[in-house]
Amino acid sequence: IKGKVTQANKISAAATGALSGQLQESLSNFKVIVAFNRRQYFEEKLQAFNEENFQGNRASAFINSVYKPLYDSSGNVAKTLVLIYGIYLIANGNITIGILIAFLSYTQKFYDPLQILGTIIGNIQNALASWARIKDILAMENDLVVIPNQAKDSSKDHLMQFDHVRFGYVPEKVIIHDAS
């Protein structure tokens, strides 16, 4: 189940990221969209991203909710078994009702942390999927071409040259130091 939970959370995080990126791009370019009368295209594209986001989040929520009912039902089965066996022991005169209530309380106290653990496991899986997306972004390689620094004598090829430039918005806080 762990692999399916992680995969569903990755898909959900990717869909949410895609929707967020599409919204930001569209809102940033809203004047252009309106100017070129592309509102219908914008709405259709946004609807497609929104649907993908909905499907991804629905699958993730469903798979994340598997643990809690599993622990809830196991706790209920345990309490039912304790209750049935306790009634049998009371009928035979081996225990009192107070002891049965104490054992039911112990059973509840035992399974409460397991139910909380089910919720925590789902949250951890969601966090791991988000971390995987962050790790992918941090691992991206820079594909910009680095132009090597040219020697001083080749400056004749340039129309403009900066030599020992210093800049700051206020004189006390210089931002650029000795740039050439």
C-alpha positions as CSV (number, residue, x, y, z in Angstrom):
1,I,0.0,0.0,0.0
2,K,2.9,2.4,0.8
3,G,4.0,2.6,-2.9
4,K,0.4,3.3,-4.0
5,V,0.0,6.0,-1.4
6,T,3.3,7.6,-2.3
7,Q,2.5,7.5,-6.0
8,A,-1.0,9.0,-5.5
9,N,0.4,11.8,-3.4
10,K,3.1,12.5,-6.0
11,I,0.4,12.7,-8.7
12,S,-1.7,15.0,-6.5
13,A,1.2,17.3,-5.7
14,A,2.2,17.5,-9.4
15,A,-1.4,18.3,-10.4
16,T,-1.7,21.0,-7.7
17,G,1.6,22.5,-8.8
18,A,0.5,22.5,-12.5
19,L,-2.8,24.2,-11.6
20,S,-1.0,26.8,-9.5
21,G,1.5,27.5,-12.3
22,Q,-1.3,27.7,-14.9
23,L,-3.3,30.2,-12.7
24,Q,-0.2,32.3,-12.1
25,E,0.7,32.4,-15.7
26,S,-2.8,33.2,-16.8
27,L,-3.4,35.9,-14.2
28,S,0.0,37.5,-15.1
29,N,-1.0,37.6,-18.7
30,F,-4.6,38.4,-18.2
31,K,-4.5,41.7,-20.2
32,V,-3.0,39.9,-23.1
33,I,-5.6,37.2,-22.9
34,V,-8.4,39.8,-22.9
35,A,-6.7,41.9,-25.7
36,F,-6.5,38.9,-28.0
37,N,-9.9,37.6,-27.1
38,R,-8.6,34.3,-25.8
39,R,-10.9,34.0,-22.7
40,Q,-12.5,30.9,-24.0
41,Y,-9.1,29.2,-24.5
42,F,-8.1,30.3,-21.0
43,E,-11.2,28.9,-19.5
44,E,-10.9,25.6,-21.3
45,K,-7.2,25.2,-20.4
46,L,-7.9,26.2,-16.7
47,Q,-10.8,23.7,-16.6
48,A,-8.5,20.9,-17.9
49,F,-5.9,21.7,-15.2
50,N,-8.6,21.9,-12.6
51,E,-10.1,18.6,-13.5
52,E,-6.7,16.9,-13.4
53,N,-6.1,18.5,-10.0
54,F,-9.4,17.3,-8.8
55,Q,-8.8,13.7,-10.0
56,G,-5.3,13.6,-8.5
57,N,-6.5,15.0,-5.1
58,R,-9.5,12.7,-5.0
59,A,-7.3,9.6,-5.6
60,S,-4.8,10.8,-3.0
61,A,-7.5,11.5,-0.4
62,F,-9.1,8.1,-1.0
63,I,-5.8,6.2,-0.7
64,N,-4.7,8.2,2.3
65,S,-7.9,7.4,4.1
66,V,-7.2,3.6,3.9
67,Y,-5.2,3.5,7.1
68,K,-7.7,5.2,9.5
69,P,-10.7,2.9,8.8
70,L,-8.4,-0.1,9.0
71,Y,-7.2,0.9,12.5
72,D,-10.7,2.0,13.5
73,S,-12.2,-1.4,12.5
74,S,-9.5,-3.4,14.2
75,G,-10.2,-1.4,17.5
76,N,-13.9,-2.1,17.2
77,V,-13.4,-5.8,16.5
78,A,-11.1,-6.0,19.6
79,K,-13.7,-4.2,21.8
80,T,-16.4,-6.5,20.5
81,L,-14.4,-9.6,21.3
82,V,-13.6,-8.3,24.8
83,L,-17.2,-7.5,25.3
84,I,-18.4,-11.0,24.1
85,Y,-15.8,-12.8,26.2
86,G,-16.5,-10.6,29.2
87,I,-20.2,-11.3,29.1
88,Y,-19.4,-15.0,28.9
89,L,-17.1,-14.7,32.0
90,I,-19.8,-12.6,33.9
91,A,-22.4,-15.3,33.1
92,N,-20.1,-17.9,34.6
93,G,-19.4,-15.8,37.6
94,N,-15.7,-15.4,36.9
95,I,-15.5,-11.6,36.7
96,T,-17.7,-8.6,37.6
97,I,-19.2,-5.9,35.4
98,G,-16.6,-3.4,36.8
99,I,-13.7,-5.6,35.6
100,L,-15.4,-5.9,32.1
101,I,-15.7,-2.1,31.9
102,A,-12.0,-1.8,32.9
103,F,-10.9,-4.2,30.2
104,L,-13.1,-2.3,27.6
105,S,-11.4,0.9,28.7
106,Y,-7.9,-0.7,28.4
107,T,-8.8,-1.9,24.9
108,Q,-9.9,1.6,23.9
109,K,-6.7,3.1,25.4
110,F,-4.6,0.5,23.4
111,Y,-6.3,1.2,20.0
112,D,-6.5,5.0,20.3
113,P,-2.8,5.5,19.5
114,L,-3.0,3.1,16.6
115,Q,-5.9,5.1,15.1
116,I,-3.8,8.3,15.5
117,L,-0.9,6.4,13.9
118,G,-3.1,5.7,10.9
119,T,-3.6,9.4,10.4
120,I,0.1,10.2,10.9
121,I,1.1,7.6,8.3
122,G,-1.1,9.2,5.7
123,N,0.4,12.6,6.5
124,I,3.9,11.3,6.3
125,Q,3.2,9.7,2.9
126,N,1.9,13.1,1.7
127,A,4.9,14.9,3.1
128,L,7.3,12.4,1.4
129,A,5.6,12.9,-2.0
130,S,6.0,16.7,-1.5
131,W,9.6,16.3,-0.6
132,A,10.2,14.2,-3.7
133,R,8.9,17.1,-5.8
134,I,11.1,19.6,-4.0
135,K,14.1,17.2,-4.4
136,D,13.5,17.0,-8.1
137,I,13.5,20.8,-8.4
138,L,16.7,21.1,-6.4
139,A,18.4,18.5,-8.5
140,M,17.7,20.3,-11.8
141,E,20.8,21.2,-13.8
142,N,21.5,24.6,-15.1
143,D,21.5,24.5,-18.9
144,L,22.6,28.1,-19.5
145,V,25.8,28.4,-21.6
146,V,28.6,30.1,-19.6
147,I,30.6,32.4,-21.7
148,P,34.2,32.6,-20.6
149,N,35.6,36.0,-19.5
150,Q,37.4,37.6,-22.4
151,A,40.8,39.3,-22.1
152,K,41.2,43.1,-22.0
153,D,42.7,43.3,-25.5
154,S,39.6,41.9,-27.1
155,S,37.5,44.8,-25.8
156,K,37.8,46.5,-29.2
157,D,35.0,44.2,-30.5
158,H,32.5,45.6,-28.0
159,L,30.5,48.8,-28.4
160,M,30.4,49.4,-24.6
161,Q,32.7,48.4,-21.8
162,F,32.2,48.5,-18.0
163,D,35.4,48.9,-16.1
164,H,35.5,48.7,-12.3
165,V,31.8,49.6,-11.9
166,R,30.4,50.3,-8.4
167,F,26.7,50.7,-7.7
168,G,24.3,51.1,-4.8
169,Y,20.9,52.7,-4.3
170,V,22.3,54.6,-1.3
171,P,26.1,55.3,-1.0
172,E,26.3,53.4,2.3
173,K,25.0,50.1,0.8
174,V,26.9,49.3,-2.3
175,I,25.4,46.3,-4.2
176,I,27.8,45.9,-7.1
177,H,31.6,46.1,-6.3
178,D,34.3,46.4,-8.9
179,A,32.4,44.8,-11.8
180,S,34.1,44.9,-15.2
